[in-house]
């Protein structure tokens, strides 16, 4: 069998003398007797210039075993196997937790003028905090857990019940509401700057002490912010 360079070869895949792939452009894939060369499984025989890669036609440098472009192994005539699929990467840290289903309760946030007037007395927490004009509509926050933090979201500090930035007398992590096993709610002041008030009481709650709310009790905080919990038909009784 003769290779494209004219050397006699006993091998049917590569020339014994020059290593040229048998059956390229000059031999058109035929052996010395004109019959098709019996190439091993996976062998490729494209039409390329003598001495170039038999798969993609890229120039082959002296001494190279693998094609720089397609990776063809010049010694075996085989292409590289497809790489195994990379394992799925773990989800990056810090992603927000998926929101759960509603639990049948809604926190209604509103601006209370009477509460602002009370807090606007000499030295009160409302000093320097103007009452909104016009008064915004109440904000309804559907609760999706048995515990919810009241505050003002800012940067890394995220409140479940966000009172907004206008009432600067509300701390970022002001208080926590907790749904108890008996279906009642309790409020706990988280060490806020200006205190948390429940119901008609005008004395702030002791920090970190849980206080059970009676039905309809308002949670008062900041200069003018009032929060009332409302239950729908599916709320625990």
N, C-alpha and C positions, 0 to 999 in steps of 0.2 A: 504494500500500500504506500502511496506517495503523498507526502504532506504538501500544503500550498507553496512551500519553499523549494519543493523538488527533492526532499530527502526521502529515502526509503525507510519505512517504519513498520515494525511488526505489531505495534499497538494500534488499536482502532480509535482511541480517544485523543491522545496527544503524540506528536512526533517524538520518536526515540532520540533524535539528534538535536532539534531546536526547541522542542516543547510546544510547537504551534498546535492550536486546536485543529484537529482534523475536520474537514468538511465545512470550511468557511468559503469565502467568495471565490477563491481560486479552484477549489475542488467541488464546490456546490453541494457538499454533503455526500459525495460519492467516494467510494474506495478506489484503489488503483485499477480494479477490474471494471469500473463503471457502475458497480452496485452500491446501494446506499450503505454508508458506514454503520456498523452495529454499535451505536453509542450507548453507554450505560444509562440507566433510568435517571432522569433529572438533568441530562446533558442538554446544553443549548447550542444551536447552530445558526445564529443569525448571519446575515451577509455583512461582513466588516472587512476593513483593510487588514492585510497580513500583519501579525504581531500585536494587534489591538485586542481589547476585551471582546470575547465572543458573545457577550450578552448585550452590552450597551454601546460597544464601539469606542469606548474611551481608550486613550493611549495607555499602553502598558510600559512602565519604566523597567529597566533591567533589574532583575532580582526580585521584583514584586511577586508575591504569591496571590494577593487579593486585589481586586479592582478597587481603585480609590472611589469610584462613583457608585457602583451597584453592589460591591462586595463579592463578586464571583470569585470562587476559589479556583485559581488557575491550575492547581494540581489535580483536583477531583472533578472540575467542571460543574460544580454544584453552586447554586445560589444559597445565601444564608437563609435559615428558617425564619419565619415571622416571629417576632418577639412575643412572649406571653403577655397577656393583658395585665397592666399594672393593677395592683389591688386598689380598691376604692379608698380614697383618703378619708380619714376620720373628720367629722365636721369640726370646723375651727371653734376654739373656745370663745366664750363670750357672746354666743348667739342668744337672742332672747328666748325664754321658755315659751312654747306654744300656748296660746290663750285657751283656757279651758271653757267648758260650757257655763252658762249663767246658772246661778243657784237660786234664783227667784227673788232677789233683793236688788234694790236700786238706791244709791245714795244721791240725794238731791242737794246741790250746793246753791245757795243764794246769798245775796247781799242784804243784810238786815240793817236798816237805818237806825232803829231803836238801839241795837247793840253798838252801833258806831257812836251814837250820842252818849251812851253810857261810858264807852271807852275814851271819849274825847274830853272827859273832865281833866282838870289840872293834873298833869303828870301821867295821864292815861296812855295806854299803848297806841291809841289812835292819833295822838298828837303828831302832826306832820303827815298823816296818811289821809288823803282826801277821799270822801265817799264818791263812788263812781257816778258820773253824770254824762250821758244817761245811764240809768240802772240796767245792767245786762240781764238778759233772761236767765232763769235758773238753768244750771247744768246738771244733767242726769247721767250718772255713771253706773252702768250695770255691773254688779259685783260678780266675780267669777271665782271666788274662793272664800273660805271661812275666816280669812284674816285679810285686812286691807290697811295699808299705811296711808294716813292723811298727811299732806304736806304740799311742798312746791317742788316740782321737778326742775332740776338744774344740773347740767353736766352729768356726772356719774350718779347723782342722787335722783332716784326715780320714785315718785309717789303713785300708789294705786289710785288714790282719790286726789287729783291734782287741783289745788285751789287757785292756780294761776299765780302770776308774778305781781299783780297789782296790789294785793294785800301783803305788803312787806312785813307785817307783824306776824305772819304765819311762818313757822320754822320749816326747813326743808324736810325734816323727818319729825313731824309735830306730835302725832298721836296714832294709835292703832285701834281699829275696830275688830272685834272677835265674835264670831257666831258660836254661841255655846251649845252644848248637847241638848239643852232643854228648849232650844229655839229662840232664846233671848240673845240680845247683843250686849256686849260690854265694851267700854272704851278705856284705854290706858294712855296716859300722857307719857311721852317718850323723853321727858326732860326738856321740853320746849322752852324757849326764852320767855314767852308771855303767857304761858299757862293754857289749860284746857278746862272748859266749863261744861257741865251737863245739866239739862233740864232748866229749872228756874234758879238753880244755885248761882250765887254771885261770888262764891269762894272757889278758887281753882282746885282741881283734883291734885292729890299728892302724886308726884312723879313715880312712874313704874308701878302704880297701884291700880288694879283692875276695878272698874266701877260698872255695875250692871245698869243698863238703861231700861226705863219703863217704856211701854209702847207710846210712840209719838214724841219722846224726849228729843230735844235738839242738842246737838253738840256744837258749842260756840267756841270760836278761836279767832286769833288775829284781831284786826281792828273792826271788822264788820262781817266776817264769814260765819255762816250758820249751815249746818248739815243735818238733814233729817233722813232717816231710813224708811223706805216704803217697801212693803211686801206685795207680790202679786199672788195669784191664786195657787201657784206651785210652791210658794215659800214654806219652810218648815213652820209648824204650828206649835 
